[in-house]
Structures are given as C-alpha cells and as structure tokens.
Amino acid sequence: MQSRKGFLKESMLAEAGCLAETETVAKKASAEKSAAVDNPLVYTMRPMKAELSRELTVAIVGAGGRGNAYQHYGRKYRGTMKVVAVVDTNQYRLDKMANAWKIPAERRFHDYRELLAASANGKLADILVVTLPDHLHCDATIKGMELGYDVLVEKPMAQSAKECLAMLAKQKETGRIVGVCHVLRYAAYFEAIKSAVDRGLIGEIMSIQHSELVEKIHTSNSYVRGNWRNSKIATPMVISKCCHDLDLINWFIGTRCTHASAEGELRYFCAKNRPNGAPARCTDGCPFEKDCIYSALKIYVKRRSWTDPLDLPPKATDEQVTKILAASPYSRCVFACDNDQPEQYAAALRFENGVSVAFSYEGLSPVGQRRTRIIGTKGMIEGDGIGFRLTELATGKSRDWSMKIQDVPGYEQQGHGGGDLRLMRDFLMAVDKRDPSLLTSSLEASVESHLIGFACEESRLTGKKVKIHG
C-alpha cells in the first residue's frame, strides 16, 4: 500500500503543473488525475532520455562551464552520446574532460582550427558542440557545417546581425541540423507558460512586460571583471545576457519584431566611483576591502563562489586561491576594469501582430530573477521565474503553476531548471531522426532574438528607433 508521504508527493507534483517521467505517471493515482483535470496548466513532461537508433559521437569545442554542462548528458544517460574529441586552450580543462572520456592524445586539441583541419579527410564525430568565446562562434559553426558536422552552438550565436544571417544562410545551404543553446525554452516553467499561451488560455496576446534582475555578484563577475565585460570583445549585454529573454518573448508571441528602441548606460562600475587610494586589484591590500560588496577576496576566497573561471585545484587552500586570483582578471577592482556594459537597460518592442513589449534588465539586484506579465484578450499570466498565475478576465478565477524542479525525479541539480539536459535530449533526437522540427531552438528560430538585440543596441547608441522587419 502506498505511504501517505509518497501519495502527497505525487499529488503535489501533479498540482504543480507537470506529470513527470516517473512512477507518478505510471501509477496514475486518483488524486493526480483529479488535479490534472481541474488544473488546465498541467502538461506532460517527456522522458529525459533520448530515444535514438544509435549512440551519437560528439566533439566538445570548449571544455569550460557550458561544455561540461552538455557533456554531462552522455554521462547521465549512457548509450545516447559519447564525447570522442575535445578542444580547449586551457590544458587543465582539456585534460580533465578528455581523461573522463578516455580520449586519446591525437583527439585532444588546443585550437578549434586544429580539430577542423584534422576533419579534412572525414569528420571526427557526428556533432560539434561549440562553447568557445563569443567571437569564435560564427567561424567554428560555419566551418563545421561545411565539413558535414551537425552543430550545437552556445548563445550568443555571433557578434553581429550580419554574422548571424551568414550562419543561417550556410545552414540552409548545407542542410545541417544546427541548434542554439537557448536553454530556457526547455525549462519546465517557460514551457508551461508557452503551453498555456498556445492553447489559447489567455486569448490573443496584447502586450508583454518582462524584466530580468541580474544578481549583483553575477554582474560583477561576468560583466565587469569577466569574459563578457566589454561589448567590443564579446557582445553587448542585451545580447550576451538577455538574448535568452528576447528569445522567450519572441517565442511566446510567435511573430517577428518590426521595431525596437532602447536606453541604458554604464553609471556605477566606472572610474568615477573608485575610492581614492583603492589599488587596481583587491589582492593588493585595499583599505576599503572590509566594507566592499564586490571584494574579490570575499567572493572567491572566503565564500568560494563563482570560482569556475579560476580552474582551482581540488582542495585548494586560501593561500593557493589568493595566488591564482591575483594573477587573474577576477581580482581587479570593479571600478578599474575595461568594462563598457550598462548596468540597466530598457527597451520597447513592436511585433508584426501588433503586440507591444516593455523589456528591462537591472544589473544591481540582490537576487537573480525573471519576471513576466503577459496580458491577453481572455486573461493574464504573471510569473516570477519559479511559478506563475493565470487569471481569467471573464470570471476573475485564477490558477497557479509552481514546482520545485529539484523535487522531480531525474531533474535533481540540473542547470536552468532542467533546460540544459532537455536541450541535449531534443538536439540528439533531431540529429538522429534528421528532423529539425524536434528542436525548438533551431538556428532559424534563434536568429530573431539576436536581430532584436542588435537593433536594441543600435537604438541605445544612436537614440533612434530601429526598424527590423516590416
């Protein structure tokens, strides 16, 4: 007989708005059935393991955080994918991933161009997973397609609208399966909103208000000190961070954006706010370190947070971490970096079907969160990135969707609300079946969010409203 604790957990998952690939579905408890009938926001989550005709081979081009996130799928679901080649300029990262997959020396590369050259007489794998620095995405993806690879490329796709369109043209020319890592499309929360919109539960969309709050240390780590600090060496913040948001907006609406206008500026993380006497690096004995929110010693040494870019050895001591930190960009004073990304941004967008969108991001938030309000002719959706409420206009009746992804068996400790691995599942299936329709974030679909973002940045810099389509 089922325990009361197990029964309650299954009922809670059903009420949360998902039916997972577990005994919860198989048992079909009466309480779960009732919840699914009563709550129109319930939808069925597909099995996490890809159903493939064979194990697919993968070359990971960039063995950093994102490359590791995607290779994890093959370790979790054996027989679906096998990493057979790795590229990284960092020897530690290269060897760590290559050793885990027992990859021979001749398939370990320090430059993606070495891998491409080695593929001249035949590709080394079925798939390239491109997680290189932003400015290399376009070249690696286009040349990979030319050599016959199917490609999964990390966002942002490229550094300009021209490059994005060149990638799309090459994909159409070669017919390769190409996906973009817009992983939030695969997160259960956003899938549930999309499902509700597509089923007409709020009628026709009239307007959307969407904001992203970027947690302050995330901002300082990635967009002040880190790889995405400067729009000239990476991409503008509205692309590098917010193309996820622009992609979701475009996905919900389902038509193209015609015009964009935007404002935003760098006001805080700049030289004018550097205290007199503050050294160039936190590790140089800053007299203001004790009271500084952004002290590198506090963040990376004391708290041991955001340390992935430092490639710390196992069980590193505080002294070791401090030494590594001092030689890295991450010890720099946040008011003495070469960053140019604005901390706040506001954009107004107009779509072909008349939908208007107000989008914003804030880089000095105490929390990281996305907030969305979608107003339709029959109802309204309001969400906070974890759960959302749908309210009917005619009756005022509300329904809630909320779930803790870590409570769903098979989804524990997964990035982006389960989106990372669900993206890999769909991409592998699209490649195996030669069916790009199995992939939500195709290159063609993802180009639109980038065109919107580049138009927003042009508007921010020129003060003019920019036409995209129409």
Kinemage of the C-alpha trace (Angstrom):
@kinemage 1
@onewidth
@group {chain A} dominant
@subgroup {mainchain}
@vectorlist {calphas} color= white
{ca met a 1} P 0.000 0.000 0.000
{ca gln a 2} L 1.304 3.449 -0.909
{ca ser a 3} L 2.556 5.537 2.011
{ca arg a 4} L 0.871 8.819 2.813
{ca lys a 5} L 4.200 10.639 2.248
{ca gly a 6} L 4.574 9.158 -1.243
{ca phe a 7} L 0.945 9.880 -2.089
{ca leu a 8} L 1.287 13.522 -1.042
{ca lys a 9} L 4.466 13.986 -3.062
{ca glu a 10} L 2.801 12.631 -6.216
{ca ser a 11} L -0.243 14.822 -5.676
{ca met a 12} L 1.943 17.895 -5.184
{ca leu a 13} L 3.806 17.219 -8.433
{ca ala a 14} L 0.529 16.911 -10.317
{ca glu a 15} L -0.814 20.123 -8.795
{ca ala a 16} L 2.463 21.810 -9.677
{ca gly a 17} L 1.665 21.573 -13.341
{ca cys a 18} L 3.713 18.654 -14.576
{ca leu a 19} L 3.434 14.890 -14.858
{ca ala a 20} L 6.996 13.582 -14.674
{ca glu a 21} L 8.628 10.522 -16.195
{ca thr a 22} L 8.372 8.502 -13.008
{ca glu a 23} L 6.125 6.175 -11.095
{ca thr a 24} L 3.965 9.287 -10.625
{ca val a 25} L 2.767 8.917 -14.196
{ca ala a 26} L 2.679 5.134 -14.208
{ca lys a 27} L 0.572 4.796 -11.077
{ca lys a 28} L -1.940 7.447 -12.146
{ca ala a 29} L -3.175 7.962 -8.600
{ca ser a 30} L -6.734 9.223 -8.329
{ca ala a 31} L -5.645 12.465 -6.678
{ca glu a 32} L -3.215 13.123 -9.521
{ca lys a 33} L -5.887 12.515 -12.140
{ca ser a 34} L -8.210 14.905 -10.384
{ca ala a 35} L -5.516 17.600 -10.224
{ca ala a 36} L -4.760 17.231 -13.943
{ca val a 37} L -8.426 17.567 -14.844
{ca asp a 38} L -9.032 20.555 -12.594
{ca asn a 39} L -5.857 22.462 -13.468
{ca pro a 40} L -5.641 23.394 -17.169
{ca leu a 41} L -1.998 24.374 -16.726
{ca val a 42} L -0.938 20.735 -16.327
{ca tyr a 43} L 1.094 19.335 -19.218
{ca thr a 44} L 3.057 16.143 -19.738
{ca met a 45} L 6.840 16.272 -19.458
{ca arg a 46} L 8.563 13.992 -21.927
{ca pro a 47} L 11.088 11.354 -20.817
{ca met a 48} L 14.538 12.847 -20.279
{ca lys a 49} L 16.431 10.065 -22.039
{ca ala a 50} L 16.577 10.462 -25.804
{ca glu a 51} L 15.214 7.597 -27.890
{ca leu a 52} L 17.920 7.070 -30.503
{ca ser a 53} L 18.707 4.489 -33.153
{ca arg a 54} L 22.387 4.567 -32.140
{ca glu a 55} L 24.882 6.277 -29.851
{ca leu a 56} L 25.938 9.608 -31.349
{ca thr a 57} L 29.519 10.869 -31.182
{ca val a 58} L 30.313 14.421 -30.043
{ca ala a 59} L 33.290 16.780 -30.180
{ca ile a 60} L 33.232 19.349 -27.367
{ca val a 61} L 34.763 22.574 -28.669
{ca gly a 62} L 35.368 24.473 -25.432
{ca ala a 63} L 35.708 22.480 -22.195
{ca gly a 64} L 34.586 25.235 -19.806
{ca gly a 65} L 31.389 25.501 -17.792
{ca arg a 66} L 28.950 25.234 -20.691
{ca gly a 67} L 30.832 22.462 -22.444
{ca asn a 68} L 30.833 20.465 -19.224
{ca ala a 69} L 27.110 21.031 -18.733
{ca tyr a 70} L 26.292 19.487 -22.098
{ca gln a 71} L 28.765 16.584 -21.962
{ca his a 72} L 27.136 15.586 -18.685
{ca tyr a 73} L 24.126 14.298 -20.626
{ca gly a 74} L 26.195 11.437 -22.038
{ca arg a 75} L 27.448 10.504 -18.597
{ca lys a 76} L 23.976 10.559 -17.093
{ca tyr a 77} L 22.288 8.709 -19.954
{ca arg a 78} L 24.721 6.094 -21.187
{ca gly a 79} L 24.340 4.947 -24.755
{ca thr a 80} L 22.968 8.263 -26.027
{ca met a 81} L 26.163 10.212 -26.775
{ca lys a 82} L 29.897 9.744 -26.426
{ca val a 83} L 32.498 12.505 -26.371
{ca val a 84} L 35.311 11.477 -28.755
{ca ala a 85} L 37.239 14.755 -29.165
{ca val a 86} L 37.858 17.840 -27.024
{ca val a 87} L 39.187 21.328 -27.724
{ca asp a 88} L 40.377 23.868 -25.166
{ca thr a 89} L 43.269 26.309 -24.858
{ca asn a 90} L 43.441 25.576 -21.129
{ca gln a 91} L 45.410 22.364 -20.540
{ca tyr a 92} L 43.749 21.677 -17.197
{ca arg a 93} L 40.230 21.833 -18.653
{ca leu a 94} L 41.247 19.908 -21.746
{ca asp a 95} L 42.789 17.042 -19.808
{ca lys a 96} L 40.039 16.913 -17.222
{ca met a 97} L 37.304 16.307 -19.787
{ca ala a 98} L 39.419 14.188 -22.127
{ca asn a 99} L 40.568 11.919 -19.298
{ca ala a 100} L 36.986 11.433 -18.141
{ca trp a 101} L 36.067 10.152 -21.606
{ca lys a 102} L 39.390 8.300 -22.173
{ca ile a 103} L 40.111 10.326 -25.297
{ca pro a 104} L 43.496 9.626 -26.954
{ca ala a 105} L 46.116 12.348 -27.377
{ca glu a 106} L 45.505 12.726 -31.123
{ca arg a 107} L 41.954 13.856 -30.433
{ca arg a 108} L 42.864 16.484 -27.868
{ca phe a 109} L 43.216 19.909 -29.463
{ca his a 110} L 44.257 23.340 -28.187
{ca asp a 111} L 42.535 25.236 -31.008
{ca tyr a 112} L 39.271 24.537 -32.816
{ca arg a 113} L 41.063 25.112 -36.113
{ca glu a 114} L 43.258 22.094 -35.339
{ca leu a 115} L 40.159 19.931 -34.996
{ca leu a 116} L 38.727 21.305 -38.246
{ca ala a 117} L 41.989 20.616 -40.055
{ca ala a 118} L 42.003 17.061 -38.700
{ca ser a 119} L 38.470 16.682 -40.127
{ca ala a 120} L 39.513 17.489 -43.698
{ca asn a 121} L 39.546 13.808 -44.682
{ca gly a 122} L 36.465 12.926 -42.671
{ca lys a 123} L 34.725 14.336 -39.630
{ca leu a 124} L 35.766 13.067 -36.206
{ca ala a 125} L 32.261 12.969 -34.739
{ca asp a 126} L 28.609 13.371 -35.630
{ca ile a 127} L 28.233 16.606 -33.698
{ca leu a 128} L 30.213 19.704 -32.762
{ca val a 129} L 29.194 21.378 -29.517
{ca val a 130} L 30.621 24.914 -29.812
{ca thr a 131} L 31.101 26.700 -26.478
{ca leu a 132} L 34.016 28.926 -27.429
{ca pro a 133} L 34.336 32.648 -26.664
{ca asp a 134} L 31.621 34.636 -28.432
{ca his a 135} L 33.776 35.990 -31.240
{ca leu a 136} L 34.640 32.464 -32.427
{ca his a 137} L 31.111 31.043 -32.608
{ca cys a 138} L 30.384 32.123 -36.172
{ca asp a 139} L 33.602 30.843 -37.750
{ca ala a 140} L 33.602 27.497 -35.912
{ca thr a 141} L 29.924 26.874 -36.703
{ca ile a 142} L 30.110 27.754 -40.399
{ca lys a 143} L 33.289 25.734 -40.986
{ca gly a 144} L 31.856 22.853 -39.011
{ca met a 145} L 28.773 22.795 -41.241
{ca glu a 146} L 30.967 22.874 -44.334
{ca leu a 147} L 32.785 19.752 -43.084
{ca gly a 148} L 29.497 17.906 -42.555
{ca tyr a 149} L 29.025 18.333 -38.809
{ca asp a 150} L 25.692 18.984 -37.155
{ca val a 151} L 26.305 21.803 -34.680
{ca leu a 152} L 25.011 22.915 -31.312
{ca val a 153} L 26.320 26.433 -30.653
{ca glu a 154} L 26.217 28.327 -27.383
{ca lys a 155} L 24.490 31.692 -27.308
{ca pro a 156} L 25.117 34.334 -28.396
{ca met a 157} L 25.390 32.967 -31.910
{ca ala a 158} L 27.714 35.700 -33.137
{ca gln a 159} L 28.841 39.291 -32.644
{ca ser a 160} L 26.737 40.952 -35.324
{ca ala a 161} L 23.465 40.597 -37.200
{ca lys a 162} L 25.477 40.093 -40.399
{ca glu a 163} L 27.297 37.091 -38.920
{ca cys a 164} L 24.032 35.604 -37.615
{ca leu a 165} L 22.464 35.839 -41.070
{ca ala a 166} L 25.597 34.306 -42.640
{ca met a 167} L 25.259 31.332 -40.283
{ca leu a 168} L 21.607 30.934 -41.249
{ca ala a 169} L 22.453 31.083 -44.960
{ca lys a 170} L 25.111 28.375 -44.524
{ca gln a 171} L 22.689 26.175 -42.599
{ca lys a 172} L 20.133 26.408 -45.393
{ca glu a 173} L 22.828 25.709 -47.973
{ca thr a 174} L 24.216 22.627 -46.207
{ca gly a 175} L 21.024 21.288 -44.647
{ca arg a 176} L 22.811 20.523 -41.382
{ca ile a 177} L 20.966 20.287 -38.067
{ca val a 178} L 22.029 23.391 -36.114
{ca gly a 179} L 20.735 24.348 -32.696
{ca val a 180} L 21.371 27.331 -30.437
{ca cys a 181} L 21.653 26.926 -26.662
{ca his a 182} L 18.592 28.947 -25.730
{ca val a 183} L 18.119 26.551 -22.829
{ca leu a 184} L 15.282 28.455 -21.161
{ca arg a 185} L 12.923 27.250 -23.892
{ca tyr a 186} L 13.426 23.797 -22.378
{ca ala a 187} L 12.908 24.778 -18.737
{ca ala a 188} L 9.630 23.436 -17.385
{ca tyr a 189} L 8.491 26.856 -16.137
{ca phe a 190} L 8.774 28.558 -19.517
{ca glu a 191} L 7.435 25.509 -21.356
{ca ala a 192} L 4.327 25.662 -19.150
{ca ile a 193} L 3.786 29.350 -19.988
{ca lys a 194} L 4.242 28.640 -23.704
{ca ser a 195} L 1.795 25.737 -23.471
{ca ala a 196} L -0.826 27.941 -21.807
{ca val a 197} L -0.391 30.658 -24.440
{ca asp a 198} L -0.528 28.233 -27.374
{ca arg a 199} L -3.693 26.596 -26.056
{ca gly a 200} L -5.408 29.978 -26.005
{ca leu a 201} L -5.926 30.076 -22.246
{ca ile a 202} L -5.373 33.862 -22.205
{ca gly a 203} L -6.736 34.502 -25.701
{ca glu a 204} L -4.796 36.690 -28.097
{ca ile a 205} L -1.676 38.322 -26.633
{ca met a 206} L -1.989 42.090 -26.409
{ca ser a 207} L 1.181 43.049 -24.535
{ca ile a 208} L 4.112 41.663 -22.545
{ca gln a 209} L 6.127 43.165 -19.710
{ca his a 210} L 9.308 41.229 -18.999
{ca ser a 211} L 12.294 42.032 -16.809
{ca glu a 212} L 15.494 40.300 -15.835
{ca leu a 213} L 17.108 41.064 -12.494
{ca val a 214} L 20.782 40.110 -12.570
{ca glu a 215} L 22.224 39.400 -9.129
{ca lys a 216} L 24.921 41.942 -8.262
{ca ile a 217} L 27.816 39.465 -7.865
{ca his a 218} L 26.835 37.762 -11.108
{ca thr a 219} L 27.084 41.174 -12.773
{ca ser a 220} L 30.489 41.960 -11.263
{ca asn a 221} L 31.874 38.505 -12.049
{ca ser a 222} L 30.687 38.142 -15.646
{ca tyr a 223} L 30.021 41.642 -16.960
{ca val a 224} L 32.571 43.781 -15.104
{ca arg a 225} L 35.567 41.513 -14.476
{ca gly a 226} L 34.784 38.533 -16.689
{ca asn a 227} L 34.614 37.412 -20.302
{ca trp a 228} L 31.511 39.451 -21.189
{ca arg a 229} L 32.625 42.740 -19.637
{ca asn a 230} L 33.242 44.570 -22.903
{ca ser a 231} L 30.901 44.720 -25.881
{ca lys a 232} L 33.841 45.029 -28.284
{ca ile a 233} L 35.430 41.721 -27.297
{ca ala a 234} L 32.194 39.850 -26.561
{ca thr a 235} L 28.734 41.167 -27.464
{ca pro a 236} L 26.507 43.902 -25.993
{ca met a 237} L 24.915 42.965 -22.667
{ca val a 238} L 21.471 42.872 -24.284
{ca ile a 239} L 22.801 40.044 -26.456
{ca ser a 240} L 25.287 38.248 -24.196
{ca lys a 241} L 22.912 38.081 -21.219
{ca cys a 242} L 19.472 38.985 -22.472
{ca cys a 243} L 19.175 37.119 -25.765
{ca his a 244} L 17.543 34.441 -23.560
{ca asp a 245} L 14.846 36.955 -22.626
{ca leu a 246} L 14.412 38.293 -26.150
{ca asp a 247} L 14.176 34.721 -27.393
{ca leu a 248} L 11.457 33.866 -24.873
{ca ile a 249} L 9.476 36.975 -25.782
{ca asn a 250} L 9.733 36.155 -29.490
{ca trp a 251} L 8.772 32.518 -28.767
{ca phe a 252} L 5.687 33.460 -26.776
{ca ile a 253} L 4.434 35.920 -29.393
{ca gly a 254} L 5.208 33.791 -32.433
{ca thr a 255} L 5.738 36.593 -34.950
{ca arg a 256} L 8.655 38.827 -35.882
{ca cys a 257} L 9.614 42.101 -34.221
{ca thr a 258} L 9.283 45.110 -36.538
{ca his a 259} L 10.790 47.964 -34.490
{ca ala a 260} L 12.931 48.439 -31.391
{ca ser a 261} L 14.019 51.372 -29.264
{ca ala a 262} L 16.180 51.229 -26.152
{ca glu a 263} L 18.013 53.210 -23.483
{ca gly a 264} L 20.671 52.304 -20.930
{ca glu a 265} L 24.045 53.399 -19.625
{ca leu a 266} L 27.065 52.489 -17.519
{ca arg a 267} L 26.774 54.565 -14.357
{ca tyr a 268} L 28.158 52.630 -11.413
{ca phe a 269} L 31.022 50.255 -12.305
{ca cys a 270} L 33.274 53.002 -13.651
{ca ala a 271} L 36.319 55.066 -12.660
{ca lys a 272} L 34.370 57.978 -11.173
{ca asn a 273} L 33.178 55.716 -8.339
{ca arg a 274} L 36.611 54.294 -7.457
{ca pro a 275} L 37.544 55.340 -3.915
{ca asn a 276} L 40.666 57.445 -3.563
{ca gly a 277} L 43.505 55.167 -2.581
{ca ala a 278} L 41.922 51.961 -3.870
{ca pro a 279} L 44.540 49.792 -5.644
{ca ala a 280} L 43.978 48.248 -9.061
{ca arg a 281} L 43.468 44.810 -7.504
{ca cys a 282} L 41.699 43.619 -4.366
{ca thr a 283} L 44.666 41.358 -3.671
{ca asp a 284} L 46.991 44.368 -3.377
{ca gly a 285} L 45.807 45.322 0.106
{ca cys a 286} L 42.792 47.550 -0.496
{ca pro a 287} L 41.954 49.739 2.546
{ca phe a 288} L 38.257 49.564 1.585
{ca glu a 289} L 38.115 45.783 1.248
{ca lys a 290} L 36.330 45.169 4.540
{ca asp a 291} L 33.229 47.146 3.556
{ca cys a 292} L 33.231 46.463 -0.189
{ca ile a 293} L 30.370 44.340 -1.532
{ca tyr a 294} L 32.479 43.349 -4.531
{ca ser a 295} L 35.686 42.396 -2.735
{ca ala a 296} L 37.323 39.626 -4.757
{ca leu a 297} L 38.770 38.192 -1.535
{ca lys a 298} L 35.289 37.862 -0.058
{ca ile a 299} L 33.715 36.399 -3.191
{ca tyr a 300} L 36.358 33.972 -4.459
{ca val a 301} L 38.483 33.160 -1.405
{ca lys a 302} L 36.259 33.408 1.660
{ca arg a 303} L 32.933 32.318 0.112
{ca arg a 304} L 34.432 30.203 -2.695
{ca ser a 305} L 31.664 31.323 -5.047
{ca trp a 306} L 31.926 31.977 -8.802
{ca thr a 307} L 35.289 30.185 -8.859
{ca asp a 308} L 34.852 28.144 -12.064
{ca pro a 309} L 36.886 30.579 -14.230
{ca leu a 310} L 39.828 30.220 -11.837
{ca asp a 311} L 40.255 26.459 -12.503
{ca leu a 312} L 41.179 25.784 -8.887
{ca pro a 313} L 42.909 22.501 -7.997
{ca pro a 314} L 40.993 20.127 -5.707
{ca lys a 315} L 41.024 21.154 -2.031
{ca ala a 316} L 42.881 24.376 -2.771
{ca thr a 317} L 43.918 26.343 0.315
{ca asp a 318} L 43.062 30.004 0.824
{ca glu a 319} L 46.674 30.877 0.021
{ca gln a 320} L 46.541 28.958 -3.253
{ca val a 321} L 43.246 30.555 -4.255
{ca thr a 322} L 44.576 34.020 -3.443
{ca lys a 323} L 47.674 33.450 -5.579
{ca ile a 324} L 45.635 32.216 -8.542
{ca leu a 325} L 43.141 35.048 -8.085
{ca ala a 326} L 45.876 37.701 -8.020
{ca ala a 327} L 47.086 36.623 -11.474
{ca ser a 328} L 43.591 36.615 -12.977
{ca pro a 329} L 41.217 39.346 -14.190
{ca tyr a 330} L 38.879 38.497 -11.324
{ca ser a 331} L 40.983 40.255 -8.670
{ca arg a 332} L 40.619 43.645 -10.378
{ca cys a 333} L 38.803 46.484 -8.631
{ca val a 334} L 35.294 46.661 -10.115
{ca phe a 335} L 35.828 50.392 -10.612
{ca ala a 336} L 39.092 49.888 -12.551
{ca cys a 337} L 38.207 47.426 -15.316
{ca asp a 338} L 37.870 47.823 -19.073
{ca asn a 339} L 34.131 47.141 -18.951
{ca asp a 340} L 31.601 49.098 -21.003
{ca gln a 341} L 28.358 47.184 -20.397
{ca pro a 342} L 25.452 49.190 -18.926
{ca glu a 343} L 24.035 48.082 -15.583
{ca gln a 344} L 20.452 48.860 -16.576
{ca tyr a 345} L 18.530 48.689 -19.820
{ca ala a 346} L 15.004 49.451 -21.011
{ca ala a 347} L 13.618 48.574 -24.437
{ca ala a 348} L 10.290 48.990 -26.227
{ca leu a 349} L 9.489 46.444 -28.940
{ca arg a 350} L 6.715 46.213 -31.510
{ca phe a 351} L 5.729 42.990 -33.292
{ca glu a 352} L 4.037 42.228 -36.613
{ca asn a 353} L 0.781 41.194 -34.964
{ca gly a 354} L 0.567 44.450 -33.010
{ca val a 355} L 1.859 43.112 -29.685
{ca ser a 356} L 3.852 45.677 -27.693
{ca val a 357} L 6.614 44.668 -25.292
{ca ala a 358} L 8.349 46.512 -22.473
{ca phe a 359} L 11.621 44.775 -21.604
{ca ser a 360} L 14.209 45.718 -18.995
{ca tyr a 361} L 17.157 44.355 -17.085
{ca glu a 362} L 18.789 45.540 -13.880
{ca gly a 363} L 22.350 44.564 -13.014
{ca leu a 364} L 22.403 45.686 -9.372
{ca ser a 365} L 19.802 43.342 -7.930
{ca pro a 366} L 20.011 41.463 -4.623
{ca val a 367} L 18.571 38.412 -6.428
{ca gly a 368} L 18.677 36.863 -9.884
{ca gln a 369} L 15.156 36.603 -11.213
{ca arg a 370} L 12.980 36.902 -14.307
{ca arg a 371} L 9.536 38.438 -14.028
{ca thr a 372} L 6.919 38.217 -16.745
{ca arg a 373} L 3.422 39.591 -17.280
{ca ile a 374} L 1.508 38.580 -20.422
{ca ile a 375} L -1.833 40.291 -20.989
{ca gly a 376} L -4.294 38.664 -23.374
{ca thr a 377} L -7.886 39.180 -24.524
{ca lys a 378} L -9.138 36.445 -22.173
{ca gly a 379} L -6.705 36.525 -19.276
{ca met a 380} L -3.344 37.411 -17.821
{ca ile a 381} L -0.257 35.437 -16.825
{ca glu a 382} L 2.055 36.758 -14.094
{ca gly a 383} L 5.224 34.841 -13.227
{ca asp a 384} L 8.404 35.198 -11.177
{ca gly a 385} L 10.614 32.572 -12.811
{ca ile a 386} L 9.507 29.828 -10.416
{ca gly a 387} L 5.747 29.865 -10.624
{ca phe a 388} L 3.018 31.793 -12.406
{ca arg a 389} L -0.649 32.648 -12.008
{ca leu a 390} L -3.201 32.692 -14.814
{ca thr a 391} L -6.233 34.875 -14.133
{ca glu a 392} L -9.329 34.766 -16.359
{ca leu a 393} L -10.801 38.126 -17.323
{ca ala a 394} L -14.404 36.921 -17.517
{ca thr a 395} L -14.598 35.212 -14.132
{ca gly a 396} L -11.621 36.525 -12.175
{ca lys a 397} L -10.777 32.903 -11.437
{ca ser a 398} L -7.077 32.133 -11.005
{ca arg a 399} L -4.955 29.018 -11.463
{ca asp a 400} L -1.393 28.628 -10.212
{ca trp a 401} L 1.547 26.723 -11.667
{ca ser a 402} L 4.575 26.164 -9.470
{ca met a 403} L 7.026 23.419 -8.879
{ca lys a 404} L 10.476 22.875 -7.472
{ca ile a 405} L 12.393 21.232 -10.293
{ca gln a 406} L 14.712 19.527 -7.814
{ca asp a 407} L 11.712 17.612 -6.429
{ca val a 408} L 11.005 15.942 -9.777
{ca pro a 409} L 12.835 12.602 -10.068
{ca gly a 410} L 15.510 12.786 -12.753
{ca tyr a 411} L 15.760 16.573 -12.613
{ca glu a 412} L 17.792 16.982 -9.443
{ca gln a 413} L 20.633 19.537 -9.573
{ca gln a 414} L 20.131 20.370 -13.233
{ca gly a 415} L 21.046 23.713 -14.749
{ca his a 416} L 18.464 26.220 -15.967
{ca gly a 417} L 15.517 24.376 -14.432
{ca gly a 418} L 16.318 21.197 -16.328
{ca gly a 419} L 16.804 23.111 -19.571
{ca asp a 420} L 20.459 22.160 -20.158
{ca leu a 421} L 19.890 18.429 -20.416
{ca arg a 422} L 16.472 18.674 -22.047
{ca leu a 423} L 18.083 20.729 -24.796
{ca met a 424} L 20.653 17.974 -25.324
{ca arg a 425} L 17.915 15.348 -25.469
{ca asp a 426} L 15.998 17.208 -28.173
{ca phe a 427} L 19.134 18.058 -30.148
{ca leu a 428} L 20.317 14.440 -30.161
{ca met a 429} L 16.894 13.278 -31.297
{ca ala a 430} L 16.780 15.900 -34.072
{ca val a 431} L 20.166 14.717 -35.342
{ca asp a 432} L 19.287 11.035 -35.076
{ca lys a 433} L 15.934 11.429 -36.861
{ca arg a 434} L 17.249 14.101 -39.280
{ca asp a 435} L 14.267 16.182 -38.205
{ca pro a 436} L 14.966 19.816 -37.190
{ca ser a 437} L 11.336 20.238 -36.100
{ca leu a 438} L 12.204 18.200 -32.984
{ca leu a 439} L 14.419 21.089 -31.874
{ca thr a 440} L 12.656 24.176 -30.512
{ca ser a 441} L 15.732 26.424 -30.567
{ca ser a 442} L 16.797 25.897 -34.156
{ca leu a 443} L 19.262 28.329 -35.662
{ca glu a 444} L 16.492 29.864 -37.775
{ca ala a 445} L 14.268 30.439 -34.741
{ca ser a 446} L 17.132 31.812 -32.664
{ca val a 447} L 18.300 34.348 -35.240
{ca glu a 448} L 15.288 36.529 -34.456
{ca ser a 449} L 16.245 37.220 -30.841
{ca his a 450} L 19.705 38.282 -31.971
{ca leu a 451} L 18.329 40.638 -34.622
{ca ile a 452} L 16.158 42.222 -31.918
{ca gly a 453} L 19.114 42.574 -29.573
{ca phe a 454} L 21.423 44.168 -32.124
{ca ala a 455} L 18.621 46.567 -33.097
{ca cys a 456} L 18.146 47.495 -29.424
{ca glu a 457} L 21.848 48.235 -29.061
{ca glu a 458} L 21.855 50.353 -32.217
{ca ser a 459} L 18.921 52.297 -30.804
{ca arg a 460} L 20.643 52.735 -27.415
{ca leu a 461} L 23.767 54.125 -29.046
{ca thr a 462} L 22.061 56.365 -31.628
{ca gly a 463} L 18.919 57.402 -29.776
{ca lys a 464} L 16.825 56.356 -32.781
{ca lys a 465} L 14.003 53.870 -33.245
{ca val a 466} L 15.362 50.991 -35.350
{ca lys a 467} L 13.420 49.038 -37.953
{ca ile a 468} L 13.991 45.254 -38.057
{ca his a 469} L 11.221 43.714 -40.152
{ca gly a 470} L 8.283 45.267 -41.927
